[in-house]
Amino acid sequence: MDYQPLLHKIRKEIEIYAHDGKQADYIPALANVNPDQFGLCLDLLDGRTYRLGDSDVKFSIQSIAKVFSLAIALSILGKDLWKRIGKEPSGSAFNSLVQLEYEHGKPRNPFINAGALVTADVLLSHLENPKEFFIEFVRTIAGNPDIHYSEATMQSELSCCYLNASIAYLLKHHGNLHNDVDDVLRLYSTMCSVEMSCEDLAHAFMAFAKSNEPFSHAGVNLTVSRVKRINAIMQTCGFYDEAGEFAFLVGLPGKSGVGGGIVALYPSRYSIAVWSPRLNSKGNSIMGMKALEMFTSETEESIF
């Protein structure tokens, strides 16, 4: 199948949503992004790639970075990681303090902020240079050495990270943060500041789409079993408290970020990344959600 005509059809039909929502403005660096950009990239297991719009424009991946940090932390600790982080959907905001306190400092899953702070803590505890290790892993898995952190975005996030700091201190209070809070917050914000394009993300997530081909790099081992578990958590927890809606409408495991990016995959078939900065009230890209819903409906290619 030639997917290019379908991608153009999708882009035309979702144009009615082009001015709905707004970009994340609680992080100053993201508030300055042109909200009218749109990119999409589809990578197929047979090697074909289809692109649309601003597919080569780099943007802040934000929470999509949590998938990469989870892959590293899981390679370091294996099943022991689940002693510190749960595997269940949160059902509450991604930055909730209430749920974390109620559950005595064990985050519900790795993709809410509390869980990602714990994975950052794991990287700090076990890697000599976690910042360099993380970016080299991302470059390798994406096949692009020209991927970098944004110092401006990182500093912007640190300037207003009061709620994340509260979460980190609560984790520390319950003994689930082993390093200095400021160091954990800095690494977490640094990882979220990575800038990638839709093409980079689609290529990177092929490692999770190739469910029968283990990936290994510098001590990060994505075995078949680990990929299955990471994909399962993306399916149930990858979209803040809108994961059920995404599963219902799109039917793919994936992860979103408040930079407007969404990346999703069909195991053993394809990975697809879309970017549009205008978000809905849950923090997910409106145009991105619509594009992926239409893509899986038109192709009848979802996991359900």
NUKOL-801857 format. One record per atom (N, C-alpha, C): x, z, y; residue in three letters. Coordinates in steps of 0.001 Angstrom, whole numbers, plus 500000, padded with zeros to 6 digits. Example, Ala and Ser with C-alpha at 12.3 -4.5 7.8 and 13.67 -1.06 7.14 Angstrom:
2
513190507800494310ala;512300507800495500ala;513200507800496700ala;512850507080497750ser;513670507140498940ser;512900507870500030ser;
This chain:
304
500844500000498796met;500000500000500000met;500878500000501252met;500509499168502207asp;501161499164503512asp;500421500164504408asp;501085501275504734tyr;500431502346505489tyr;500404502086506994tyr;501174501127507493gln;501291500954508937gln;499953500655509624gln;499136499725509095pro;497830499497509739pro;496963500751509770pro;497036501552508720leu;496260502785508687leu;496725503748509771leu;498044503869509959leu;498559504768510992leu;498086504345512377leu;498081503039512639his;497585502553513934his;496091502833514090his;495330502674513007lys;493898502971513036lys;493659504446513348lys;494426505312512698ile;494294506755512929ile;494581507082514389ile;495671506522514901arg;496054506812516286arg;494956506391517264arg;494342505252517001lys;493279504768517881lys;492059505677517814lys;491691506124516609glu;490462506896516446glu;490581508340516941glu;491799508885516944ile;491945510270517411ile;492212510344518911ile;492225509206519574glu;492491509179521016glu;491466509999521792glu;490266510147521256ile;489231510924521952ile;489610512398522094ile;490598512852521298tyr;491051514247521376tyr;492322514399522208tyr;492772513317522820ala;494095513291523449ala;494278514330524546ala;493200514737525203his;493336515683526316his;492713517037526005his;492385517267524749asp;491869518582524349asp;493032519559524166asp;492803520816524502gly;493821521840524312gly;494946521744525330gly;495962522572525151lys;497118522562526037lys;498344523041525272lys;499505522709525790gln;500733523136525137gln;500920524645525279gln;501742525214524401ala;502004526655524458ala;502643526989525801ala;502017527905526540asp;502554528239527860asp;503086529665527940asp;502990530417526827tyr;503524531780526849tyr;505037531784526589tyr;505575530647526170ile;507025530447526115ile;507360529462527232ile;508018529915528295pro;508211529061529475pro;508782527685529170pro;509729527570528247ala;510344526278527961ala;509348525291527368ala;508384525784526606leu;507397524896525987leu;506333524463526989leu;506101525277527992ala;505093524946529000ala;505472523707529804ala;506768523372529826asn;507238522239530618asn;507269520927529855asn;506878520940528580val;506900519730527755val;505747518806528152val;506001517510528207asn;504947516530528466asn;503919516593527329asn;502675517003527601pro;501708517231526529pro;501101515962525956pro;501388514811526561asp;500727513576526151asp;501548512735525175asp;502562513334524597gln;503370512617523610gln;502746512757522218gln;502977511741521384phe;502453511761520020phe;503401510974519119phe;503791511604518017gly;504646510919517053gly;504203511216515640gly;504506510311514731leu;504165510498513318leu;505180509765512464leu;505554510384511348cys;506458509739510403cys;506016510086508988cys;505932509057508151leu;505566509205506742leu;506726508740505882leu;507238509626505030asp;508295509289504072asp;507695509296502663asp;507884508205501938leu;507392508106500571leu;508526508310499584leu;508175508791498413leu;509182509082497405leu;509933507827496973leu;509305506656497113asp;509965505402496717asp;510949504894497761asp;511127505650498846gly;512123505287499849gly;511563504623501095gly;510298504254501100arg;509701503634502284arg;509421504675503361arg;509548504254504617thr;509263505114505761thr;508390504354506747thr;507359505023507252tyr;506472504445508258tyr;506493505348509489tyr;506567504722510665arg;506693505468511905arg;505627505035512901arg;505303505939513809leu;504323505628514837leu;504634506435516088leu;504544505799517241gly;504678506504518518gly;506040507145518719gly;506026508397519198asp;507254509101519553asp;507868509793518341asp;508006509050517249ser;508469509653515994ser;509926510069516031ser;510693509499516977asp;512124509809517055asp;512452510800518173asp;511443511324518859val;511659512273519960val;511791513678519385val;512852514358519754lys;513059515726519256lys;512225516722520056lys;511717517715519358phe;510905518766519977phe;511222520089519301phe;510768521165519891ser;511040522503519362ser;510171522748518128ser;510801522970516976ile;510023523101515733ile;509376524476515599ile;509858525470516311gln;509264526806516317gln;509040527328514885gln;507815527642514507ser;507568528326513230ser;507831527466511995ser;507991526169512170ile;508363525332511023ile;509719525785510481ile;510545526363511363ala;511857526878510943ala;511722527967509886ala;510562528621509824lys;510369529710508864lys;510439529215507418lys;510111527952507195val;510229527389505839val;511699527309505438val;512545526889506362phe;513971526784506068phe;514598528161505861phe;514230529118506701ser;514800530460506542ser;514303531114505257ser;513053530831504875leu;512554531339503594leu;513338530751502434leu;513621529455502482ala;514384528814501403ala;515757529461501247ala;516402529781502368ile;517721530413502312ile;517608531842501786ile;516671532618502338ala;516517534015501918ala;516146534120500445ala;515319533194499978leu;514914533207498570leu;516097532873497669leu;516976532008498134ser;518189531696497367ser;519135532893497325ser;519133533690498380ile;520010534862498443ile;519490535997497569ile;518230536331497712leu;517679537516497043leu;516853537212495798leu;516439535966495622gly;515578535659494488gly;514276536446494570gly;513763536863493427lys;512471537556493389lys;512498538911494092lys;513687539458494340asp;513761540732495067asp;513252540608496501asp;513221539379497035leu;512700539185498390leu;511262539675498496leu;510502539545497413trp;509074539900497452trp;508849541407497454trp;509915542181497286lys;509790543623497466lys;509642543976498949lys;510118543072499823arg;510105543317501263arg;509036542518502006arg;508554541431501394ile;507569540552502023ile;506504540200500985ile;505243540142501427gly;504168539762500525gly;504003538255500414gly;502964537842499701lys;502709536423499451lys;501258536054499739lys;500565536896500498glu;499140536693500736glu;498862536204502165glu;497788535434502360pro;497367535065503720pro;497081536315504539pro;497300536226505831ser;497162537419506666ser;495718537654507096ser;495001536582507408gly;493646536750507916gly;493585537321509314gly;494746537469509939ser;494805537967511314ser;495873537188512061ser;496032537466513338ala;496974536714514163ala;498392536807513604ala;499158535736513838phe;500518535663513295phe;501442536719513882phe;501056537310515003asn;501899538333515631asn;501188539690515667asn;500379539959514649ser;499598541196514609ser;500468542407514287ser;500298543444515071leu;500934544728514791leu;500053545608513905leu;498752545439514031val;497805546320513343val;497962546216511831val;498002544976511326gln;498106544779509883gln;499430545312509346gln;500495545115510100leu;501810545577509668leu;501850547103509565leu;501243547782510517glu;501194549241510477glu;500339549718509304glu;499217549058509108tyr;498310549439508028tyr;498983549293506666tyr;499850548307506539glu;500503548039505258glu;501933548587505216glu;502199549564506069his;503421550372506016his;504701549536506107his;504672548537506990gly;505890547803507295gly;506255546706506328gly;505353546316505441lys;505608545179504555lys;504765544005505040lys;505393542974505612pro;504638541836506132pro;503822541159505035pro;502672540625505414arg;501775540021504446arg;502378538760503812arg;503142537970504593asn;503779536757504048asn;504958536353504933asn;505796535403504491pro;507012535054505242pro;506769534244506502pro;505539533749506716phe;505297532841507820phe;504639533486509034phe;504157534721508907ile;503794535451510108ile;505099535967510732ile;505043536341511988asn;506283536703512682asn;507009537868512023asn;506244538857511543ala;506889540001510895ala;507670539564509661ala;507092538676508859gly;507783538190507666gly;509020537387508014gly;508923536564509053ala;510079535762509467ala;511189536628510044ala;510841537741510673leu;511867538667511152leu;512599539313509976leu;511882539573508892val;512541540124507703val;513469539086507079val;513050537820506993thr;513952536805506426thr;515177536629507320thr;514991536716508644ala;516151536659509547ala;517092537822509273ala;516533538987509015asp;517325540177508681asp;518126539954507400asp;517510539306506410val;518211539001505154val;519409538094505422val;519204537077506252leu;520303536159506571leu;521437536894507277leu;521094537784508202leu;522114538552508907leu;522905539451507964leu;522236540007506980ser;522881540943506056ser;523813540250505063ser;523520538993504715his;524207538366503589his;525070537159503948his;524968536667505180leu;525754535499505561leu;526767535885506637leu;527972535365506514glu;529026535688507471glu;528691535152508854glu;528148533930508903asn;527750533327510179asn;526376532684509989asn;525314533494510047pro;523978532960509731pro;523514531846510661pro;523885531921511930lys;523477530878512880lys;524059529530512476lys;525344529498512145glu;525990528245511742glu;525493527785510377glu;525307528733509462phe;524826528393508121phe;523450527742508200phe;522558528324508996phe;521189527812509102phe;521164526387509622phe;521874526119510714ile;521812524782511307ile;522467523749510398ile;523513524123509676glu;524138523181508746glu;523203522870507579glu;522459523867507118phe;521480523629506063phe;520395522661506544phe;519889522874507757val;518855522006508304val;519372520583508467val;520602520447508984arg;521178519111509145arg;521318518399507799arg;521734519139506789thr;521929518545505464thr;520604518135504843thr;519620519011504895ile;518345518721504251ile;517600517588504976ile;517857517463506295ala;517240516386507070ala;518059515103507049ala;519315515199506613gly;520183514030506596gly;520572513552507977gly;520670514483508929asn;521002514123510304asn;521918515186510908asn;523196514849511144pro;524124515826511730pro;523850516102513207pro;522975515291513828asp;522694515433515255asp;521420516259515478asp;521381517434514871ile;520289518387515077ile;520903519667515626ile;520300520216516672his;520927521332517368his;519888522383517780his;520401523561518078tyr;519591524583518725tyr;519432524225520199tyr;518355524725520805ser;518191524612522251ser;518464525981522860ser;519557526090523564glu;519904527356524206glu;518839527756525221glu;518310526756525950ala;517305527050526970ala;516035527606526340ala;515603527017525222thr;514396527498524552thr;514621528881523967thr;515789529086523362met;516098530389522789met;516069531476523861met;516722531225524994gln;516736532201526077gln;515338532411526653gln;514556531344526704ser;513187531434527193ser;512348532341526301ser;512518532195524987glu;511779533036524046glu;512219534493524144glu;513522534704524257leu;514024536074524350leu;513541536771525618leu;513291535980526663ser;512883536569527939ser;511462537137527896ser;510690536761526864cys;509296537216526822cys;508894537666525415cys;509860538182524652cys;509590538489523239cys;509167539948523019cys;508392540481523934tyr;508029541897523863tyr;507231542233522606tyr;506304541359522222leu;505501541634521030leu;506350541525519762leu;507210540514519702asn;508113540404518560asn;509053541613518482asn;509476542100519633ala;510323543302519647ala;509557544498519100ala;508285544603519463ser;507461545696518943ser;507338545605517425ser;507129544375516929ile;507044544164515482ile;508353544558514810ile;509468544142515412ala;510781544442514832ala;511030545952514778ala;510677546659515838tyr;510877548117515837tyr;509959548801514827tyr;508769548257514630leu;507867548816513617leu;508431548582512214leu;508992547399511991leu;509675547123510716leu;510842548091510521leu;511589548307511589lys;512731549219511539lys;512256550643511220lys;511164551040511824his;510604552374511590his;510262552581510115his;509770551511509477his;509381551611508074his;510526551270507116his;511729551091507628gly;512887550843506783gly;512994549428506242gly;512273548480506865asn;512285547107506363asn;513061546162507268asn;513910546722508113leu;514829545936508933leu;516161546669508898leu;517197546014508373his;518468546694508122his;519492546492509232his;519283545483510063asn;520229545180511129asn;519683545618512487asn;520527545517513511asp;520130545869514857asp;518965544977515311asp;517962545577515930val;516772544833516345val;517134543663517252val;517999543866518219asp;518367542787519138asp;519019541625518403asp;519837541925517402asp;520491540859516629asp;519474540060515831asp;518499540743515250val;517455540064514475val;516606539179515387val;516216539707516538leu;515411538936517475leu;516161537705517978leu;517447537854518216arg;518235536721518701arg;518340535632517635arg;518592536008516388leu;518688535003515320leu;517331534343515103leu;516272535137515079tyr;514926534589514900tyr;514602533573516004tyr;514844533932517252ser;514557533034518371ser;515443531798518326ser;516678531977517891thr;517596530842517774thr;517087529844516736thr;516668530328515566met;516167529430514523met;514916528689514980met;514039529374515704cys;512818528731516199cys;513110527678517260cys;514276527758517894ser;514618526836518975ser;515176525499518487ser;515354525341517190val;515872524075516654val;514985522918517108val;515622521830517500glu;514883520640517924glu;515056519527516899glu;513934519019516401met;513925517944515411met;512824516955515772met;512942515755515264ser;511901514745515449ser;510990514717514225ser;509897513973514327cys;509038513780513156cys;509824513140512008cys;510718512224512349glu;511526511575511318glu;512432512589510624glu;513039513481511402asp;513884514533510822asp;513070515427509887asp;511893515850510353leu;511089516785509569leu;510552516148508295leu;510072514915508400ala;509557514240507206ala;510652514103506162ala;511857513779506623his;512972513633505680his;513357514984505088his;513408516018505921ala;513796517345505443ala;512824517858504388ala;511547517620504594phe;510546518157503678phe;510406517343502403phe;511146516241502294met;511186515543501022met;511823516428499944met;512661517383500362ala;513248518321499392ala;512174519174498733ala;511064519413499457phe;509958520183498901phe;508917519280498238phe;508923517985498608ala;508022517022497971ala;508561516567496619ala;509885516533496493lys;510501516140495219lys;510483517336494275lys;509296517638493792ser;509084518885493055ser;509812518949491720ser;510291517812491227asn;511015517807489947asn;512503517540490107asn;512975517552491363glu;514390517294491635glu;514976518469492404glu;515672519370491744pro;516268520525492442pro;517218520077493548pro;517261520854494637phe;518163520595495753phe;519131521758495857phe;520407521449496038ser;521401522510496167ser;522384522159497272ser;522675523149498125his;523637522967499200his;524219524305499605his;525507524453499453ala;526248525622499967ala;525581526942499618ala;525089527052498413gly;524493528305497986gly;522990528390498142gly;522390527378498785val;520926527310498857val;520446526457497691val;519771527080496757asn;519325526388495553asn;517806526323495518asn;517278525133495781leu;515845524920495712leu;515510524433494309leu;515367525373493405thr;515010525032492038thr;513549524584491991thr;513152523991490880val;511761523566490712val;510818524749490901val;511192525894490352ser;510364527090490456ser;510254527566491902ser;511361527578492650arg;511327528038494042arg;510524527091494922arg;510693525792494703val;509933524819495482val;508439525003495239val;508062525236493991lys;506648525463493675lys;506113526658494452lys;506884527722494509arg;506431528926495189arg;506406528765496706arg;507397528084497255ile;507396527834498700ile;506210526958499083ile;505941525927498276asn;504790525063498556asn;503481525836498469asn;503390526751497505ala;502175527552497369ala;501947528419498604ala;503018528988499140ile;502886529828500334ile;502562528974501554ile;503117527761501623met;502735526860502711met;501247526530502634met;500737526329501416gln;499325525990501259gln;498411527109501741gln;498777528337501430thr;497883529460501729thr;498182530151503058thr;499394529965503594cys;499807530749504768cys;500469529923505872cys;500488528607505751gly;501314527794506643gly;500749527511508020gly;499505527934508277phe;498861527542509536phe;498235528731510255phe;499012529832510318tyr;498531531041510973tyr;497212531454510307tyr;496197531806511063asp;494936532171510417asp;493960530988510398asp;494522529768510332glu;493728528556510156glu;494130527834508862glu;494804528551507962ala;495292527936506721ala;494139527448505851ala;493060528216505798gly;491914527798505001gly;491288526526505543gly;491186526421506853glu;490618525226507486glu;491500524011507203glu;492822524181507267phe;493727523066506999phe;493613522622505539phe;493537523588504624ala;493366523246503211ala;492050522506502996ala;491002522943503681phe;489679522341503541phe;489651520916504096phe;490246520711505266leu;490173519416505936leu;491251518432505481leu;492453518948505217val;493591518071504925val;493961518099503448val;494053519288502879gly;494325519392501453gly;495763519182501056gly;496697519664501887leu;498122519555501587leu;498817520866501958leu;499873521241501237pro;500727522327501727pro;501514521845502939pro;501724522740503891gly;502455522332505083gly;502736523506505983gly;503311523200507134lys;503637524253508110lys;503530523678509511lys;503003524497510391ser;502870524111511792ser;503753524977512664ser;503925524540513907gly;504663525316514894gly;504005525159516248gly;504161526138517124val;503499526069518422val;504166525071519367val;505237524439518919gly;505781523315519668gly;504941522062519505gly;503914522127518649gly;503017520987518435gly;503305520189517184gly;504296520612516415gly;504635519893515195gly;503858520402513992gly;503562519492513069ile;503024519833511762ile;503736518957510738ile;504169519572509654val;504741518792508552val;504027519209507279val;503671518223506449ala;502930518483505224ala;503459517569504128ala;503083517874502898leu;503613517084501787leu;502622517012500637leu;502761515935499881tyr;502058515758498620tyr;503144515755497547tyr;503219516774496693pro;504303516850495706pro;504411515576494861pro;505639515095494768ser;505986513898493994ser;505422512614494600ser;504938512668495870arg;504384511469496500arg;504982511198497883arg;504821512150498809tyr;505255511867500170tyr;505384513154500982tyr;506062513024502119ser;506004514052503167ser;505630513347504465ser;504935514061505320ile;504442513464506563ile;504561514489507686ile;505077514042508822ala;505238514920509984ala;504551514287511183ala;503884515116511967val;503186514642513156val;503451515631514291val;503472515113515513trp;503749515965516674trp;502864515569517847trp;502176516543518375ser;501414516393519609ser;501299517787520218ser;501818518007521434pro;501976519375521957pro;500705520144522283pro;499581519468522464arg;498360520190522843arg;497802520943521631arg;497589522253521803leu;497210523132520697leu;495762523587520803leu;495200523970519653asn;493889524622519656asn;494069526129519821asn;492996526866519741ser;493055528309519984ser;493826529061518903ser;494042528433517760lys;494779529066516660lys;496281528783516744lys;496689527908517682gly;498100527592517835gly;498557526376517071gly;497606525554516599asn;497945524341515851asn;497619523091516665asn;498406522044516457ser;498231520795517193ser;496871520166516883ser;496096519900517924ile;494769519310517740ile;494873517889517198ile;495663517051517851met;495822515660517407met;496503515613516042met;497442516526515819gly;498123516557514527gly;497183516868513386gly;496326517874513585met;495342518243512567met;494389517075512296met;493906516439513354lys;492976515322513197lys;493638514150512481lys;494888513860512831ala;495596512736512209ala;495779512963510709ala;496145514167510332leu;496376514448508916leu;495063514504508139leu;494018515028508760glu;492707515021508108glu;492267513588507821glu;492427512719508800met;492016511330508618met;492903510620507605met;494206510934507622phe;495141510288506693phe;494763510581505237phe;494529511846504911thr;494222512174503519thr;492811511721503136thr;491899511658504104ser;490551511165503813ser;490567509662503546ser;491299508918504373glu;491351507459504228glu;492114507039502965glu;493187507739502670thr;494007507359501504thr;493513508001500207thr;492688509044500351glu;492253509839499204glu;493470510402498445glu;494491510762499224glu;495726511300498674glu;495935512716499195glu;495310513678498555ser;495575515078498808ser;495730515747497449ser;496090517015497451ile;496331517672496155ile;495029518112495491ile;493905517958496201phe;492626518389495632phe;491800517194495170phe;
